[in-house]
Amino acid sequence: MILPAAILPALAIAVATRAIAAPDPSSLCRERSDAILAALTNHDYTAATSHFDARMRAALDAARLQQVWTRVLPAQAGAYKDHAATTVALQPTGALARTPMQFANAWLEMRVSCAADGNVDGLFFAPGAAPAAAPVASPPSAHDMPLDVPSPLGALPGTLTLPDGNGPFPAVLLVAGSGPNDRDESIGPNKPFLDIARGLAQQGIATFRYDKRTHVYGAKLAGTPITIDEEVTDDAVAALKLLATQPGVDARRVFVLGHSLGAMLAPRIADRDAQVAGVILLAAPTRLDLDTILRQTRYLAGVQHATPRQVEDAVAPIIAARDAIARADPAHPPAGEFFHAPASYWLSLRDYHPVAVAKRLRQPMLILQGERDYQVTLDGEFSQWQAAFSHDHRVTLRAYPRLSHLFMPAGNRPSPADYTKPGHVDARVIADIAQWIKTHGHAN
């Protein structure tokens, strides 16, 4: 399942369904992806969905795909112009085809997930980059170690990064934003969590990052009544316990760092593990609901100079989902999806108030904000954290001019195009995180 894309900058359009492993399905998946793109550009939406499996077809039929292609994507990225070569990677349950696509106002990436039998079990669009615009690779760490997080569905592959030396080192668990993120929180050509892991290692601080449950087992989760704890909290708590037991890690100095949705859930995670030494919030929302998505959608419509009809088409399904969730009974949640997520997901967020939970924590907190973040805004969410904690001696708040939601440089009018430009997390942000961790060395 592709979870809401409001906080993590992704244009999640469709839902993955269960796939079954088979030998080398990459060629067949490439054919399916090419056929879908050809059908979309020819406006043959029946053909585009012809290789969808049953659950995928139920989630994204020809009529809905037509709306995505002709209204939703143009409202957010402009008109389709061209595409580059498709690449295919084998997955544990099949294959994934990725195609860079050039629209008038941004590059996107079409991702087609295929089961071993060639049936398409996932289709979505995410921020991308022109093929020639690749970031300069950071030197690989010599101390990256594989470490899997246990989950009810199976292992979540992760990476423990240790600094030079023998330790024991302070360590930070990195908790990603919304959507099916990998351990590096890859967004277009950028990898914010890889930047943070390598930067903190140079400062003598270990990190642990892992692929989210929705990234590894999205097919199994399709159509299930998932909650925010199943998406984020439960696996993060398990990862914290695992991190504290690793050789070279000082169990008294284990911190949790969340970005975006992960930041919003970080107080909840710390509340469930009293051994956490401190909490670091990067671009932390104070709420995640369909009104949040509605606000962001309207902002993007203005950036993209959408027509009134395009704006209406983009916001109508969000308003309908919001109103349905407002009427829903948590004891008997309605079936189906509400803007790409089940009612159980939205209802699990409805009564969670991160500022209130953070107020009852004993641990110190560091709250950081990019001033050109259009998703979690300086005058909106960050001002609420300031109002709650500006006079609290255990909390440090800091904002960075000209930085985006990814803590990378942003344009004068921030937009998803910022995420398609190769960059790295600002060195000042990593240095401030490292200094704060060294200052707050032990749990209370």
N, C-alpha and C positions, 0 to 999 in steps of 0.2 A: 504494500500500500504506500502510495505517495502521500505523506502527511502535509499539513498546510504549509504553504511556502511564504507566509507573511513575514516571518522573522528571518529565516535563512533566505538569501536572495536567490530563489529558484522559481521558474515558471512551471510548476508541477502540473501536468495536465491529466495524466491517466494513471491507472492503477495496475500494479503487477499482480499476477496470479501464480499459482503453484507451477513449478517446472520440475522435470524429471531428468536426471543425468543420463547422458549417452555419449558415445565416442565422437569427438571432434565435430560439433554442430556448427562450427564457425562459418563455413561456406554457405550453408543453407540460411543462416541468420543474415548474412550479407545480402543474399538474394531477396529475402523478405523485406529487409530495410530498404533496399533499392526500389523494390516494387511499391512499397508504401509511399516513398517520396515521389516517385513518378506519378502515382495515382493522385496524390495531393496536388501536385502542380497542374494536373489535368482536370482537377475538380471532380474526380470519380471516387466519391467517398465510400461507395459500396465495395469497389475493388480494394480500396485502402484497408478495409476491415476484413477482407475475405480470408486472411490467414490468422485472425484473432482466435484464441481459444474461447470456450463457452463463457467463462467468467469474465474474460476481457471484453467480449462482445456485449455482455450485459452491462458492463460498466461504461463502455464507450462505443455506442452504436454509430452508424453512419451519420445520422442527423446531428448527434452531439459533436462528432469529429469535424463536421462541416462548420459548426459554430466556432470551434476552437481555431480552425484554420482561417476562416474568413472574417472573424470578428475579434476573438480574444487575443490572438497573437498580433494582428495588426494594431490593436489598441495599445499594446505594450511595447512592441518592437518595430512597428512600421511595416511596410510592404515587403514581401519576400522578393529577393533579388537573385540569389545564386547559392550554390553549395559546393563544398570541397569534397575530397575523397573520404570514403567511409573506412573506418578501422574497426576491427572485430577482436574481442578478447574472449577466451574461454572462461566460463564461470563454473562453480561447483555443480550448478544445476542446468547448465546449457551454455549460452553465449550472449554477449552484449555487443551490439553494433552502435557506433557513435559517428554521427555525421555533422561536421561544422556547417552551419547555414547562415548566410548573410542576409539580414533584413535591412531596411532602410536606415534604422536608427541603432542597430546593435547586431552583434553576432550571437546566435544561439547554437545549441548543440542538440540535435535530435538523437534520442537514445531509444533503441529498440531491443527489448529483452526477449529472448527466444528459449523455449524449452528444447529438450534434446530431440524431439520429433519435428522441430521446425515451427511449431505453432507459436504465435506471438503472444506472450503473456505480460507484456508491459510496454508502454509507449509514453514518453514524456519529453518535454523540452526544458533545457536548463541554460543558464548563461554560458556563453562560449567565447572563443577568440578566433581571430583570423589565423590560419595554420602557420603563417610565418612568424607570428607574434608569440614566441615561446620565451619564458623567463630564463635568465641565466641561472643555471643549476647551482645550488649551494653545495659545498663540499659534503659528501656523505659522512655521517657520524660513524666512528669506528666502534661505537658502543651501543648500537641498536640491537636489542634482543627481542625475539618473538615471545609473546606472553598472551595467552588466551583468557578471556573473561567467561566464566560459566554463565549460561542463561537457560531458562526452561526449554528453549528450542534447540540448544546446542551451543558450541563454543563461538565466541565472538573474537576473531583474530585481532591482536593488538601489538603494540611496540613499546617496550620499556627502553628509554634512552638514559644512559648513565654518563656522567662526566668522567674526565680523566681522574685517576686516583683510586684509592681504596674505600673511601667513604668512612662511616655512613653519611649519606647525603640527605638533605631535605628533598622532598619529592612532591610533585604536583600532578593530580589527576586532571586531564583535559576533557571536558564534557561539551559536546558539539551542539549546534543549533538544530532547528527543526528540519525535517526531511531526512531521507535515507543517507546520511553522511558517512563517508569513510573516515578512517582514523586521522587523516590529514586535514579534514574538513575542506576537501577540494571543491573549489568554485571557479569555473572557467579555468584559466591557466594558473590560478593562485592556490596556495596551500597554507593557510594561516597557522594551523596547528603544527605543521612541520617547521615553519619559521620559529614558532615559540619554543618548540622542543629543542631545536638546535641552538637558539639564542640562550636559553636558560642553561643548557649543558655547558656552554662557555663560561657561565657564571657559577658553576659548581652545583647546579640544581638538577635533579633527575626529574623526568616526566614519564607519564604513562598515558597513551592514547589508544583508542580501539574503534573498530568498525561498529556502528550502531546496529541494534537488532533489526531495524527496518531496512538496513543496507544488506545485511547478510541473509535475512529470512523474510524479505518483503513478500515473496511469493506465498509463503505459508500464512502470512498475516492478512492477505487480501480477503476482504469480506468479514473479518473477525472483529468483535467489539473491543478493540484495543483502547487502553487508557493511557494517560500521560505517564503513569508510573511504569507501565509496560514498555513505553517508548524510551523513557529516559531514566527515571529515578531508580528502579530496581537494579538495573545493570550497573549504574554508577556506584551504588552502595556496594555491590558485589566487587566491583573493580577496586574501590577504596580498600576493602578488606584484603584483597589479593596484593595490592601494592605495598601495604604495610608489612607484609611477611617476606618481601624480597630481600635477598642478600645485597648489601650495599645501600639499603634504604633505612633511614632513621625513622622508626615507627612513631616517634614522638613529634616528628615534623612533617606530617603528610597534610597537604593542602588540597582543596578542590577549586579548580578554575573553570568557570562556565562561560561560554560565549552565546549571546543571544538567548534562544530558548534554554540552552544549558545554563546561562547565567540566571534566568528567571527561576530555574529549578534548583540552583546551587544551595539556597537556604534550606530547601526541603531535604536535599541530600545530606547536608550537614546536620540537620535536625535529627536525622535517623542514624548518624554515626557520631557519637560524642567524642571520639578520638581525633576528629579533624582539628588540625592546628589553626586553620584560618580559611577564609572564603574570599575568592577573587571573582568579581563580576565584570565582564566585558560586554558593553552594550546590552544592559539588562532591561527587559520589558518589565512593567509593573502589572500588565495583564496580557493575555493572549486570548482573544475571542474574535468573533466574526466582525465586530465593529472595528477591530484593529486592521483586519484585512480590507475592510471597506475603505478605511481612511487611506491606506497605502495604495489601493487600486485607484482611487480618485486622484491622489497625488501623481501617480505614474501617468494617468490619462492626461493630466495637464502638461507634464514633461514631454509626452509624445504628441501633443497637439491633436488629441483624439477629437473626433466629431461628437456632437451630442448623442447621436445614435450609437456610436461605438462605446461611449461612456455608459449609456443606458444598458447596452447588451452586456458589458463587463460587470456592472454592479448588480444586475437583476438577480442572478443566481446566488450571490452573496447575501443580499437582503432576504431572499426567500429562505435560505438556510438559517440565517440569524433569527428570523421570526419563528421558524419551526422549532429551533432549539430553545427559544425563550418559553415556548409553550410545553416543552417536553417534561415528562415526569422521570426523574432519575431512577426510580424504582422500576419503571417500565419504559425504557428508552425506545423510541421508534426505530424501525428497521431501515436499512438503506444508508446512503451516504449523503452528507450535508457539506457541500463544497469540499469534496475530496477526502473527507474523513467521516467515520461513523459518529452517531450521536454520543456514544460512550466516551469518545475522545473529548468532544467539546464539553460534555457534562462533567468530566473529571477535572476540567480546568475552571469550571464556573465558580467554585467555592474556594479556589486557591488564591491566596493573597500574599505574594512573596515579601512585600514590605513588612507585613505583620509577622510573618514567620521569622524574618531576619531580625526583628526587634527582640525576639525572645532568645536568640542565640547568645552564647557567652563568648564565642570566638571573635577575634578581630576580623574586619572586612576591608577589602580594597575595591572600590567601585570606579571603573574607568569608562569614559565616553568619548567617541569621536564627534566633533562639533558639526560635521557635515554628514551625519548619519540621518538618512531620511526615513529609515524603518523604525529605529528607536531614537527618538529625537532629544536634542538638548533641552528644548523648552517644554517638552512633554514629559517623557518618562524620567529622564535624568533629574529634572527639577523636582520630581516627586521623591526620588532618593535623597536629594539635597535637603528637602524640607524635613524628611524623617530623621536624617543622620548628621546634618552639618554641625551639630553641637555635641555629638557623641564621640568621646575621646578614642574609642576603639575602632572608629571607622575613618578611612581616608578616601576622599573623593577627588577625582582629577579628570579634567577634560582637555582634549587635544585639538587645537585649531587645524582645519583643513583635512582632517582624517575622516574616512568613511566608516561604515558599519564593520568593515574588515580591518580597521585601523591601518589603512593604506591611504595614499592620496586620493582625494575626491575632486570632481569637477565643481565649478562655481554653482551649478545647479545639479545636485547629486542625482544619480539615476543608476539603473542596472548596468549601463555602459561602463561605469567605473569598475565593476567586477570583472569585466572582460579584458581589462588592461593588465598585463603582467606586472606584478609588484611583490613587495614583501611587507610584513608587519613592521611598522616604524620602530627603529632601534630604541627610541626614547621609551616607548611603551614596554618593551622587553626589559630594558634597564630599570625602569620604575618597578616592574613586577619583581625582579630579582632583588632589588634593594629592600623592598617591603618585606619579602620573605626572610631575608637575612636579619631584618630588624625584629620580626615577630617569629622568633625561632622555636618556641615551645607552646604546646597547647596549654590552655588555662586549666 
